[in-house]
Amino acid sequence: MKDNRSLSLSLQATQFAMWELHLYLDTHPEDLSALRLYAKYEEKYHMLKKEYEMKHGSLYCNCGMPGATWLKNPWPWDYEGGRR
């Protein structure tokens, strides 16, 4: 089980890997191993995103969740040192 920071960093790293593979696949669309790797990272991203949202609420403001929980107080800077 990951904490908020660790989970956030894992999401960022996974998104970065997906973007780099996306750029590579733009010029090498026939590389099936890269395509499989992209699919693996995409699956991991969706798993991490689901875990994050279950623990901390919506990751994006346009997710369609009622109540816009990301707008509700407290904000990260409301805590001393950014920690709860």
Distance bins in CASP14 RR format, pairs under 12 A and 6 or more apart:
PFRMAT RR
TARGET T0000
AUTHOR 0000-0000-0000
RMODE 2
METHOD distances of the structure
MODEL  1
1 7 0 0 0 0 1 0 0 0 0 0 0
1 51 0 0 0 0 1 0 0 0 0 0 0
1 52 0 0 0 0 0 1 0 0 0 0 0
1 54 0 0 0 0 0 1 0 0 0 0 0
1 55 0 0 0 0 1 0 0 0 0 0 0
2 8 0 0 0 0 1 0 0 0 0 0 0
2 9 0 0 0 0 1 0 0 0 0 0 0
2 10 1 0 0 1 0 0 0 0 0 0 0
2 11 0 0 0 0 1 0 0 0 0 0 0
2 47 0 0 0 0 0 1 0 0 0 0 0
2 48 0 0 0 0 1 0 0 0 0 0 0
2 51 1 0 0 1 0 0 0 0 0 0 0
2 52 0 0 0 0 1 0 0 0 0 0 0
2 54 0 0 0 0 0 1 0 0 0 0 0
2 55 0 0 0 0 1 0 0 0 0 0 0
2 56 0 0 0 0 0 1 0 0 0 0 0
3 9 0 0 0 0 1 0 0 0 0 0 0
3 10 0 0 0 0 0 1 0 0 0 0 0
3 51 0 0 0 0 0 1 0 0 0 0 0
3 52 0 0 0 0 0 1 0 0 0 0 0
3 55 0 0 0 0 1 0 0 0 0 0 0
3 56 0 0 0 0 0 1 0 0 0 0 0
3 83 0 0 0 0 0 1 0 0 0 0 0
3 84 0 0 0 0 0 1 0 0 0 0 0
4 10 0 0 0 0 0 1 0 0 0 0 0
4 11 0 0 0 0 0 1 0 0 0 0 0
4 51 0 0 0 0 0 1 0 0 0 0 0
4 52 0 0 0 0 1 0 0 0 0 0 0
4 53 0 0 0 0 0 1 0 0 0 0 0
4 55 1 0 0 1 0 0 0 0 0 0 0
4 56 1 0 0 1 0 0 0 0 0 0 0
4 57 0 0 0 0 0 1 0 0 0 0 0
4 59 0 0 0 0 0 1 0 0 0 0 0
4 76 0 0 0 0 1 0 0 0 0 0 0
4 79 0 0 0 0 0 1 0 0 0 0 0
4 82 0 0 0 0 0 1 0 0 0 0 0
4 83 0 0 0 0 1 0 0 0 0 0 0
4 84 0 0 0 0 1 0 0 0 0 0 0
5 11 0 0 0 0 0 1 0 0 0 0 0
5 12 0 0 0 0 0 1 0 0 0 0 0
5 52 0 0 0 0 0 1 0 0 0 0 0
5 55 0 0 0 0 0 1 0 0 0 0 0
5 56 0 0 0 0 0 1 0 0 0 0 0
5 76 0 0 0 0 0 1 0 0 0 0 0
5 82 0 0 0 0 0 1 0 0 0 0 0
5 83 0 0 0 0 1 0 0 0 0 0 0
5 84 0 0 0 0 0 1 0 0 0 0 0
6 12 0 0 0 0 0 1 0 0 0 0 0
6 13 0 0 0 0 0 1 0 0 0 0 0
6 48 0 0 0 0 0 1 0 0 0 0 0
6 51 0 0 0 0 0 1 0 0 0 0 0
6 52 0 0 0 0 0 1 0 0 0 0 0
6 55 0 0 0 0 0 1 0 0 0 0 0
7 13 0 0 0 0 0 1 0 0 0 0 0
7 14 0 0 0 0 0 1 0 0 0 0 0
7 45 0 0 0 0 0 1 0 0 0 0 0
7 47 0 0 0 0 0 1 0 0 0 0 0
7 48 1 0 0 1 0 0 0 0 0 0 0
7 49 0 0 0 0 1 0 0 0 0 0 0
7 50 0 0 0 0 0 1 0 0 0 0 0
7 51 1 0 0 1 0 0 0 0 0 0 0
7 52 1 0 1 0 0 0 0 0 0 0 0
7 53 0 0 0 0 0 1 0 0 0 0 0
7 54 0 0 0 0 0 1 0 0 0 0 0
7 55 1 0 0 1 0 0 0 0 0 0 0
7 56 1 0 0 1 0 0 0 0 0 0 0
7 57 0 0 0 0 0 1 0 0 0 0 0
7 59 0 0 0 0 0 1 0 0 0 0 0
8 14 0 0 0 0 0 1 0 0 0 0 0
8 15 0 0 0 0 0 1 0 0 0 0 0
8 48 0 0 0 0 1 0 0 0 0 0 0
8 49 0 0 0 0 0 1 0 0 0 0 0
8 51 0 0 0 0 0 1 0 0 0 0 0
8 52 1 0 0 1 0 0 0 0 0 0 0
8 53 0 0 0 0 0 1 0 0 0 0 0
8 55 0 0 0 0 0 1 0 0 0 0 0
8 56 0 0 0 0 1 0 0 0 0 0 0
8 59 0 0 0 0 1 0 0 0 0 0 0
8 76 0 0 0 0 0 1 0 0 0 0 0
9 15 0 0 0 0 0 1 0 0 0 0 0
9 16 0 0 0 0 0 1 0 0 0 0 0
9 48 0 0 0 0 0 1 0 0 0 0 0
9 52 0 0 0 0 0 1 0 0 0 0 0
10 16 0 0 0 0 0 1 0 0 0 0 0
10 17 0 0 0 0 0 1 0 0 0 0 0
10 41 0 0 0 0 0 1 0 0 0 0 0
10 44 0 0 0 0 1 0 0 0 0 0 0
10 45 0 0 0 0 1 0 0 0 0 0 0
10 47 0 0 0 0 1 0 0 0 0 0 0
10 48 1 0 1 0 0 0 0 0 0 0 0
10 49 0 0 0 0 0 1 0 0 0 0 0
10 51 0 0 0 0 1 0 0 0 0 0 0
10 52 0 0 0 0 1 0 0 0 0 0 0
11 17 0 0 0 0 0 1 0 0 0 0 0
11 18 0 0 0 0 0 1 0 0 0 0 0
11 41 0 0 0 0 0 1 0 0 0 0 0
11 44 0 0 0 0 1 0 0 0 0 0 0
11 45 1 0 0 1 0 0 0 0 0 0 0
11 46 0 0 0 0 0 1 0 0 0 0 0
11 47 0 0 0 0 0 1 0 0 0 0 0
11 48 1 0 1 0 0 0 0 0 0 0 0
11 49 1 0 0 1 0 0 0 0 0 0 0
11 50 0 0 0 0 0 1 0 0 0 0 0
11 51 0 0 0 0 1 0 0 0 0 0 0
11 52 1 0 0 1 0 0 0 0 0 0 0
11 53 0 0 0 0 0 1 0 0 0 0 0
11 55 0 0 0 0 0 1 0 0 0 0 0
11 56 0 0 0 0 0 1 0 0 0 0 0
11 59 1 0 0 1 0 0 0 0 0 0 0
11 60 0 0 0 0 0 1 0 0 0 0 0
12 18 0 0 0 0 0 1 0 0 0 0 0
12 19 0 0 0 0 0 1 0 0 0 0 0
12 45 0 0 0 0 0 1 0 0 0 0 0
12 48 0 0 0 0 1 0 0 0 0 0 0
12 49 0 0 0 0 0 1 0 0 0 0 0
12 52 0 0 0 0 0 1 0 0 0 0 0
12 59 0 0 0 0 0 1 0 0 0 0 0
13 19 0 0 0 0 0 1 0 0 0 0 0
13 20 0 0 0 0 0 1 0 0 0 0 0
13 41 0 0 0 0 1 0 0 0 0 0 0
13 44 0 0 0 0 1 0 0 0 0 0 0
13 45 0 0 0 0 1 0 0 0 0 0 0
13 48 0 0 0 0 1 0 0 0 0 0 0
14 20 0 0 0 0 0 1 0 0 0 0 0
14 21 0 0 0 0 0 1 0 0 0 0 0
14 37 0 0 0 0 0 1 0 0 0 0 0
14 38 0 0 0 0 0 1 0 0 0 0 0
14 40 0 0 0 0 1 0 0 0 0 0 0
14 41 1 0 1 0 0 0 0 0 0 0 0
14 42 0 0 0 0 1 0 0 0 0 0 0
14 43 0 0 0 0 1 0 0 0 0 0 0
14 44 1 0 1 0 0 0 0 0 0 0 0
14 45 1 0 1 0 0 0 0 0 0 0 0
14 46 0 0 0 0 1 0 0 0 0 0 0
14 47 0 0 0 0 1 0 0 0 0 0 0
14 48 1 0 0 1 0 0 0 0 0 0 0
14 49 0 0 0 0 1 0 0 0 0 0 0
14 51 0 0 0 0 0 1 0 0 0 0 0
14 52 0 0 0 0 0 1 0 0 0 0 0
15 21 0 0 0 0 0 1 0 0 0 0 0
15 22 0 0 0 0 0 1 0 0 0 0 0
15 38 0 0 0 0 0 1 0 0 0 0 0
15 41 0 0 0 0 1 0 0 0 0 0 0
15 42 0 0 0 0 0 1 0 0 0 0 0
15 44 0 0 0 0 0 1 0 0 0 0 0
15 45 1 0 0 1 0 0 0 0 0 0 0
15 46 0 0 0 0 0 1 0 0 0 0 0
15 48 0 0 0 0 1 0 0 0 0 0 0
15 49 0 0 0 0 1 0 0 0 0 0 0
15 52 0 0 0 0 0 1 0 0 0 0 0
15 59 0 0 0 0 0 1 0 0 0 0 0
16 22 0 0 0 0 0 1 0 0 0 0 0
16 23 0 0 0 0 0 1 0 0 0 0 0
16 41 0 0 0 0 1 0 0 0 0 0 0
16 45 0 0 0 0 0 1 0 0 0 0 0
17 23 0 0 0 0 0 1 0 0 0 0 0
17 24 0 0 0 0 0 1 0 0 0 0 0
17 34 0 0 0 0 0 1 0 0 0 0 0
17 37 0 0 0 0 1 0 0 0 0 0 0
17 38 0 0 0 0 1 0 0 0 0 0 0
17 39 0 0 0 0 0 1 0 0 0 0 0
17 40 0 0 0 0 1 0 0 0 0 0 0
17 41 1 0 1 0 0 0 0 0 0 0 0
17 42 0 0 0 0 1 0 0 0 0 0 0
17 44 0 0 0 0 1 0 0 0 0 0 0
17 45 0 0 0 0 1 0 0 0 0 0 0
17 48 0 0 0 0 0 1 0 0 0 0 0
18 24 0 0 0 0 0 1 0 0 0 0 0
18 25 0 0 0 0 0 1 0 0 0 0 0
18 34 0 0 0 0 0 1 0 0 0 0 0
18 35 0 0 0 0 0 1 0 0 0 0 0
18 37 0 0 0 0 1 0 0 0 0 0 0
18 38 1 0 0 1 0 0 0 0 0 0 0
18 39 0 0 0 0 1 0 0 0 0 0 0
18 40 0 0 0 0 1 0 0 0 0 0 0
18 41 1 0 1 0 0 0 0 0 0 0 0
18 42 1 0 0 1 0 0 0 0 0 0 0
18 43 0 0 0 0 0 1 0 0 0 0 0
18 44 0 0 0 0 1 0 0 0 0 0 0
18 45 1 0 0 1 0 0 0 0 0 0 0
18 46 0 0 0 0 0 1 0 0 0 0 0
18 48 0 0 0 0 0 1 0 0 0 0 0
18 49 0 0 0 0 0 1 0 0 0 0 0
19 25 0 0 0 0 0 1 0 0 0 0 0
19 26 0 0 0 0 0 1 0 0 0 0 0
19 38 0 0 0 0 1 0 0 0 0 0 0
19 41 0 0 0 0 1 0 0 0 0 0 0
19 42 0 0 0 0 0 1 0 0 0 0 0
19 45 0 0 0 0 0 1 0 0 0 0 0
20 26 0 0 0 0 0 1 0 0 0 0 0
20 34 0 0 0 0 1 0 0 0 0 0 0
20 37 0 0 0 0 0 1 0 0 0 0 0
20 38 0 0 0 0 1 0 0 0 0 0 0
20 41 0 0 0 0 1 0 0 0 0 0 0
21 27 0 0 0 0 0 1 0 0 0 0 0
21 28 0 0 0 0 1 0 0 0 0 0 0
21 29 0 0 0 0 0 1 0 0 0 0 0
21 31 0 0 0 0 1 0 0 0 0 0 0
21 33 0 0 0 0 0 1 0 0 0 0 0
21 34 1 0 1 0 0 0 0 0 0 0 0
21 35 0 0 0 0 1 0 0 0 0 0 0
21 36 0 0 0 0 0 1 0 0 0 0 0
21 37 1 0 0 1 0 0 0 0 0 0 0
21 38 1 0 1 0 0 0 0 0 0 0 0
21 39 0 0 0 0 1 0 0 0 0 0 0
21 40 0 0 0 0 1 0 0 0 0 0 0
21 41 1 0 0 1 0 0 0 0 0 0 0
21 42 0 0 0 0 1 0 0 0 0 0 0
21 45 0 0 0 0 0 1 0 0 0 0 0
22 28 0 0 0 0 0 1 0 0 0 0 0
22 29 0 0 0 0 0 1 0 0 0 0 0
22 34 0 0 0 0 1 0 0 0 0 0 0
22 35 0 0 0 0 0 1 0 0 0 0 0
22 37 0 0 0 0 0 1 0 0 0 0 0
22 38 1 0 0 1 0 0 0 0 0 0 0
22 39 0 0 0 0 0 1 0 0 0 0 0
22 41 0 0 0 0 1 0 0 0 0 0 0
22 42 0 0 0 0 1 0 0 0 0 0 0
23 29 0 0 0 0 0 1 0 0 0 0 0
23 34 0 0 0 0 0 1 0 0 0 0 0
23 38 0 0 0 0 0 1 0 0 0 0 0
24 30 0 0 0 0 0 1 0 0 0 0 0
24 31 1 0 0 1 0 0 0 0 0 0 0
24 33 0 0 0 0 0 1 0 0 0 0 0
24 34 1 0 1 0 0 0 0 0 0 0 0
24 35 0 0 0 0 1 0 0 0 0 0 0
24 37 0 0 0 0 1 0 0 0 0 0 0
24 38 0 0 0 0 1 0 0 0 0 0 0
25 31 1 0 0 1 0 0 0 0 0 0 0
25 32 0 0 0 0 0 1 0 0 0 0 0
25 33 0 0 0 0 0 1 0 0 0 0 0
25 34 1 0 1 0 0 0 0 0 0 0 0
25 35 1 0 0 1 0 0 0 0 0 0 0
25 36 0 0 0 0 0 1 0 0 0 0 0
25 37 0 0 0 0 1 0 0 0 0 0 0
25 38 1 0 0 1 0 0 0 0 0 0 0
25 39 0 0 0 0 0 1 0 0 0 0 0
25 41 0 0 0 0 0 1 0 0 0 0 0
25 42 0 0 0 0 0 1 0 0 0 0 0
26 34 0 0 0 0 0 1 0 0 0 0 0
26 35 0 0 0 0 0 1 0 0 0 0 0
26 38 0 0 0 0 0 1 0 0 0 0 0
27 34 0 0 0 0 0 1 0 0 0 0 0
28 34 1 0 0 1 0 0 0 0 0 0 0
28 35 0 0 0 0 1 0 0 0 0 0 0
28 37 0 0 0 0 0 1 0 0 0 0 0
28 38 0 0 0 0 0 1 0 0 0 0 0
29 35 0 0 0 0 1 0 0 0 0 0 0
29 38 0 0 0 0 0 1 0 0 0 0 0
31 37 0 0 0 0 1 0 0 0 0 0 0
31 38 0 0 0 0 1 0 0 0 0 0 0
32 38 0 0 0 0 0 1 0 0 0 0 0
32 39 0 0 0 0 0 1 0 0 0 0 0
33 39 0 0 0 0 0 1 0 0 0 0 0
33 40 0 0 0 0 0 1 0 0 0 0 0
34 40 0 0 0 0 0 1 0 0 0 0 0
34 41 0 0 0 0 0 1 0 0 0 0 0
35 41 0 0 0 0 0 1 0 0 0 0 0
35 42 0 0 0 0 0 1 0 0 0 0 0
36 42 0 0 0 0 0 1 0 0 0 0 0
36 43 0 0 0 0 0 1 0 0 0 0 0
37 43 0 0 0 0 0 1 0 0 0 0 0
37 44 0 0 0 0 0 1 0 0 0 0 0
38 44 0 0 0 0 0 1 0 0 0 0 0
38 45 0 0 0 0 0 1 0 0 0 0 0
39 45 0 0 0 0 0 1 0 0 0 0 0
39 46 0 0 0 0 0 1 0 0 0 0 0
40 46 0 0 0 0 0 1 0 0 0 0 0
40 47 0 0 0 0 0 1 0 0 0 0 0
41 47 0 0 0 0 0 1 0 0 0 0 0
41 48 0 0 0 0 0 1 0 0 0 0 0
42 48 0 0 0 0 0 1 0 0 0 0 0
42 49 0 0 0 0 0 1 0 0 0 0 0
43 49 0 0 0 0 0 1 0 0 0 0 0
43 50 0 0 0 0 0 1 0 0 0 0 0
44 50 0 0 0 0 0 1 0 0 0 0 0
44 51 0 0 0 0 0 1 0 0 0 0 0
45 51 0 0 0 0 0 1 0 0 0 0 0
45 52 0 0 0 0 0 1 0 0 0 0 0
45 59 0 0 0 0 0 1 0 0 0 0 0
46 52 0 0 0 0 0 1 0 0 0 0 0
46 53 0 0 0 0 0 1 0 0 0 0 0
46 59 0 0 0 0 0 1 0 0 0 0 0
47 53 0 0 0 0 0 1 0 0 0 0 0
47 54 0 0 0 0 0 1 0 0 0 0 0
48 54 0 0 0 0 0 1 0 0 0 0 0
48 55 0 0 0 0 0 1 0 0 0 0 0
48 56 0 0 0 0 0 1 0 0 0 0 0
48 59 0 0 0 0 1 0 0 0 0 0 0
49 55 0 0 0 0 0 1 0 0 0 0 0
49 56 0 0 0 0 0 1 0 0 0 0 0
49 57 0 0 0 0 0 1 0 0 0 0 0
49 58 0 0 0 0 0 1 0 0 0 0 0
49 59 1 0 1 0 0 0 0 0 0 0 0
49 60 0 0 0 0 1 0 0 0 0 0 0
49 63 0 0 0 0 1 0 0 0 0 0 0
50 56 0 0 0 0 0 1 0 0 0 0 0
50 57 0 0 0 0 0 1 0 0 0 0 0
50 58 0 0 0 0 0 1 0 0 0 0 0
50 59 0 0 0 0 1 0 0 0 0 0 0
50 63 0 0 0 0 0 1 0 0 0 0 0
51 57 0 0 0 0 0 1 0 0 0 0 0
51 59 0 0 0 0 0 1 0 0 0 0 0
52 58 0 0 0 0 1 0 0 0 0 0 0
52 59 1 0 1 0 0 0 0 0 0 0 0
52 60 0 0 0 0 0 1 0 0 0 0 0
52 63 0 0 0 0 0 1 0 0 0 0 0
52 70 0 0 0 0 0 1 0 0 0 0 0
53 59 1 0 1 0 0 0 0 0 0 0 0
53 60 0 0 0 0 1 0 0 0 0 0 0
53 63 1 0 0 1 0 0 0 0 0 0 0
53 64 0 0 0 0 0 1 0 0 0 0 0
53 65 0 0 0 0 1 0 0 0 0 0 0
53 69 0 0 0 0 1 0 0 0 0 0 0
53 70 0 0 0 0 0 1 0 0 0 0 0
54 65 0 0 0 0 0 1 0 0 0 0 0
56 69 0 0 0 0 1 0 0 0 0 0 0
56 70 0 0 0 0 1 0 0 0 0 0 0
56 76 0 0 0 0 0 1 0 0 0 0 0
56 84 0 0 0 0 0 1 0 0 0 0 0
57 63 0 0 0 0 1 0 0 0 0 0 0
57 64 0 0 0 0 0 1 0 0 0 0 0
57 65 1 0 0 1 0 0 0 0 0 0 0
57 67 0 0 0 0 0 1 0 0 0 0 0
57 68 0 0 0 0 0 1 0 0 0 0 0
57 69 1 0 1 0 0 0 0 0 0 0 0
57 70 1 0 0 1 0 0 0 0 0 0 0
57 71 0 0 0 0 0 1 0 0 0 0 0
57 72 0 0 0 0 0 1 0 0 0 0 0
58 64 1 0 0 1 0 0 0 0 0 0 0
58 65 1 0 1 0 0 0 0 0 0 0 0
58 66 0 0 0 0 0 1 0 0 0 0 0
58 67 0 0 0 0 1 0 0 0 0 0 0
58 68 1 0 0 1 0 0 0 0 0 0 0
58 69 1 0 1 0 0 0 0 0 0 0 0
58 70 1 0 1 0 0 0 0 0 0 0 0
58 71 0 0 0 0 1 0 0 0 0 0 0
58 72 0 0 0 0 0 1 0 0 0 0 0
59 65 0 0 0 0 0 1 0 0 0 0 0
59 69 0 0 0 0 0 1 0 0 0 0 0
59 70 0 0 0 0 1 0 0 0 0 0 0
60 68 0 0 0 0 0 1 0 0 0 0 0
60 69 0 0 0 0 0 1 0 0 0 0 0
60 70 0 0 0 0 1 0 0 0 0 0 0
61 67 0 0 0 0 0 1 0 0 0 0 0
61 68 1 0 0 1 0 0 0 0 0 0 0
61 69 0 0 0 0 0 1 0 0 0 0 0
61 70 1 0 1 0 0 0 0 0 0 0 0
61 71 1 0 0 1 0 0 0 0 0 0 0
62 68 0 0 0 0 1 0 0 0 0 0 0
62 70 0 0 0 0 0 1 0 0 0 0 0
63 69 0 0 0 0 1 0 0 0 0 0 0
63 70 0 0 0 0 1 0 0 0 0 0 0
64 70 0 0 0 0 0 1 0 0 0 0 0
65 71 0 0 0 0 0 1 0 0 0 0 0
65 72 0 0 0 0 0 1 0 0 0 0 0
70 76 0 0 0 0 0 1 0 0 0 0 0
72 78 0 0 0 0 0 1 0 0 0 0 0
73 79 0 0 0 0 0 1 0 0 0 0 0
74 80 0 0 0 0 0 1 0 0 0 0 0
74 82 0 0 0 0 1 0 0 0 0 0 0
74 83 0 0 0 0 0 1 0 0 0 0 0
74 84 0 0 0 0 1 0 0 0 0 0 0
75 82 0 0 0 0 1 0 0 0 0 0 0
75 84 0 0 0 0 0 1 0 0 0 0 0
76 82 1 0 1 0 0 0 0 0 0 0 0
76 83 0 0 0 0 1 0 0 0 0 0 0
76 84 0 0 0 0 1 0 0 0 0 0 0
77 83 0 0 0 0 0 1 0 0 0 0 0
77 84 0 0 0 0 0 1 0 0 0 0 0
78 84 0 0 0 0 1 0 0 0 0 0 0
END
